[in-house]
């Protein structure tokens, strides 16, 4: 091992150690100050994912409109695609098992009750992959250099969204 590699490894290890020590001193570590997360309920996480999906929907509406009309202002719509990409990377993490509250034939509050099919939890790997595919299509759209590239990626994004909704969203 060359002297440079040893020095670099020591520097990296020192930086990691200092960061961990600083986090512990600030009380960020989980062992030092455990969080009582009992205040967050399944309804809270359902509401959070509804808010996130509402944002995705608004951004997707903009993308669908510009693709349909052909009036694609790349500087404008790339930002919408970027927002969707970030949201879809987060989205599947908002489905803890306790939030599987679907009940057939129940009067539902659209603001706080889930419309997620129990299939989300039964086929989570498929759900997760669709979210990742959507995030990638949105990311590609956000980096498009031409209107045709944007249209291609935006169309792929719409197809992934539709496939996910068909498989994992209850319509009732």
Secondary structure, DSSP 8 states (H G I E B T S, - for coil): --HHHHHHHHHHHHHHHHHHHHHHHTT-STTTS----TTS-HHHHHHHHHHHHHHHHHHHHHHHHHHHH----HHHHHHHHHHHHHHHHHHGGG--GGG----TT----TTTS--B-THHHHTHHHHHHHHHHHHHHHHHHHT-SSHHHHHHHHHHHHHHHHHHHHHHB---
